[in-house]
Amino acid sequence: MLPLQDKVIFLSGGTEGIGYECAKAYLKAGAQLAIVSNSKESLEFAKKSFDNDDILFLAADVAIFDQVNSAISETLETYGRLDVVHNNAGISNPSKRLDETTEEEWQRLFDVNVKGIYNTTKAALSALKKTKGNILNTGSLVGSIGQEIHAAYSATKGAINALTKSMALDYSYFGIRVNAVAPAGVWTPMLRSWSLDQPNSSSIEDYLNNIHPLGYCPEGDVIADACLFLISDNARFITGCILPVSGGAELGYKRNKPIEHQAQTVEKHTCRS
Ligand SMILES: NC(=O)c1ccc[n+]([C@@H]2O[C@H](COP(=O)([O-])OP(=O)(O)OC[C@H]3O[C@@H](n4cnc5c(N)ncnc54)[C@H](O)[C@@H]3O)[C@@H](O)[C@H]2O)c1
């Protein structure tokens, strides 16, 4: 039996980057998928790329409750049940200090990254109670350790950490688990766009390799493997966990290379540009 056999998963932001890799892993593990994005272009790309009529592709902005509610309803009409909500959709712009961040930028970050979770929870909770399902949030390491010139984004991810733990406590009464994954850097369209905004963008690949003690900046598959574990019954006694999937980026003081082992690892895992 596959680890997600017949489980119905509502995955926001499953058309690109980390979410796309999660969608691939969940499908392989036997799941039935509803993939949500607010970008028509991105939905079209993913539809073509998966070429699988069994996937439900839904257009919705996670920041807008009515759109989320309709998407959850359509998922329930299609599959008749809901086992997992994976809140993965997120935005990271702007890369700015707090005092430089406009009110609109602050608001949009919180509306998508944090209120998005509020919206899916309000819309999906009764269905999740029936299946004793679970919720997974894609957080970020910066939510606990911070990041320079990315204050508002880091704050949204800190809020996700707090939410994950509080939701885990509240929903434990219904047998619903709530967890989060906390990546450091992962090569996705989001990271590529962030890289271009950095003052030292030409050396950013080296920088991103070096922040991970394991020696390279990964692709989304490493996050997908951890997500698959957390939403599966293999993690049935884990709740309120913020799992770093970070190559050790949060670990204390370290020398900044060159250690032979690191150089070799980087060579093996050359990043996409
Ligand atoms: N890439 C990284 O280095 C990194 C590191 C830590 C955490 N994360 C987190 O991982 C998650 C995915 O990031 P990614 O790098 O794959 O990003 P990405 O930009 O490559 O993909 C984001 C996905 O979310 C969707 N999306 C964006 N806004 C939406 C909205 N309002 N409503 C519905 N869908 C929306 C997009 O269509 C896309 O499918 C985010 O929550 C991000 O904060 C990423």
PDBQT file of the ligand as one rigid body, heavy atoms in Angstrom, charges set to zero:
ROOT
HETATM    1  N1  LIG A 301      12.300  28.947  -2.258  1.00  0.00    +0.000 N 
HETATM    2  C1  LIG A 301      12.805  29.136  -1.055  1.00  0.00    +0.000 C 
HETATM    3  O1  LIG A 301      14.029  29.332  -0.898  1.00  0.00    +0.000 OA
HETATM    4  C2  LIG A 301      11.926  29.062   0.159  1.00  0.00    +0.000 A 
HETATM    5  C3  LIG A 301      12.544  29.037   1.415  1.00  0.00    +0.000 A 
HETATM    6  C4  LIG A 301      11.751  28.961   2.553  1.00  0.00    +0.000 A 
HETATM    7  C5  LIG A 301      10.376  28.928   2.432  1.00  0.00    +0.000 A 
HETATM    8  N2  LIG A 301       9.798  28.971   1.198  1.00  0.00    +0.000 N 
HETATM    9  C6  LIG A 301       8.333  28.938   1.154  1.00  0.00    +0.000 C 
HETATM   10  O2  LIG A 301       7.913  27.870   0.331  1.00  0.00    +0.000 OA
HETATM   11  C7  LIG A 301       6.651  28.174  -0.263  1.00  0.00    +0.000 C 
HETATM   12  C8  LIG A 301       6.747  27.972  -1.745  1.00  0.00    +0.000 C 
HETATM   13  O3  LIG A 301       7.767  28.817  -2.238  1.00  0.00    +0.000 OA
HETATM   14  P1  LIG A 301       8.445  28.645  -3.675  1.00  0.00    +0.000 P 
HETATM   15  O4  LIG A 301       9.846  29.076  -3.533  1.00  0.00    +0.000 OA
HETATM   16  O5  LIG A 301       8.125  27.322  -4.255  1.00  0.00    +0.000 OA
HETATM   17  O6  LIG A 301       7.657  29.810  -4.438  1.00  0.00    +0.000 OA
HETATM   18  P2  LIG A 301       7.236  29.973  -5.983  1.00  0.00    +0.000 P 
HETATM   19  O7  LIG A 301       7.048  31.432  -6.196  1.00  0.00    +0.000 OA
HETATM   20  O8  LIG A 301       8.213  29.263  -6.815  1.00  0.00    +0.000 OA
HETATM   21  O9  LIG A 301       5.817  29.246  -6.025  1.00  0.00    +0.000 OA
HETATM   22  C9  LIG A 301       4.752  29.794  -5.286  1.00  0.00    +0.000 C 
HETATM   23  C10 LIG A 301       3.463  29.078  -5.593  1.00  0.00    +0.000 C 
HETATM   24  O10 LIG A 301       2.402  29.729  -4.840  1.00  0.00    +0.000 OA
HETATM   25  C11 LIG A 301       1.388  30.177  -5.736  1.00  0.00    +0.000 C 
HETATM   26  N3  LIG A 301       0.808  31.400  -5.178  1.00  0.00    +0.000 N 
HETATM   27  C12 LIG A 301       1.451  32.567  -4.898  1.00  0.00    +0.000 A 
HETATM   28  N4  LIG A 301       0.585  33.463  -4.393  1.00  0.00    +0.000 NA
HETATM   29  C13 LIG A 301      -0.623  32.850  -4.327  1.00  0.00    +0.000 A 
HETATM   30  C14 LIG A 301      -1.917  33.246  -3.906  1.00  0.00    +0.000 A 
HETATM   31  N5  LIG A 301      -2.165  34.480  -3.443  1.00  0.00    +0.000 N 
HETATM   32  N6  LIG A 301      -2.935  32.353  -3.993  1.00  0.00    +0.000 NA
HETATM   33  C15 LIG A 301      -2.728  31.109  -4.485  1.00  0.00    +0.000 A 
HETATM   34  N7  LIG A 301      -1.522  30.670  -4.916  1.00  0.00    +0.000 NA
HETATM   35  C16 LIG A 301      -0.481  31.536  -4.842  1.00  0.00    +0.000 A 
HETATM   36  C17 LIG A 301       2.088  30.368  -7.076  1.00  0.00    +0.000 C 
HETATM   37  O11 LIG A 301       1.172  30.311  -8.156  1.00  0.00    +0.000 OA
HETATM   38  C18 LIG A 301       3.054  29.177  -7.060  1.00  0.00    +0.000 C 
HETATM   39  O12 LIG A 301       2.367  27.998  -7.408  1.00  0.00    +0.000 OA
HETATM   40  C19 LIG A 301       6.342  29.611   0.155  1.00  0.00    +0.000 C 
HETATM   41  O13 LIG A 301       5.467  29.616   1.255  1.00  0.00    +0.000 OA
HETATM   42  C20 LIG A 301       7.698  30.167   0.540  1.00  0.00    +0.000 C 
HETATM   43  O14 LIG A 301       7.597  31.229   1.461  1.00  0.00    +0.000 OA
HETATM   44  C21 LIG A 301      10.543  29.039   0.062  1.00  0.00    +0.000 A 
ENDROOT
TORSDOF 0
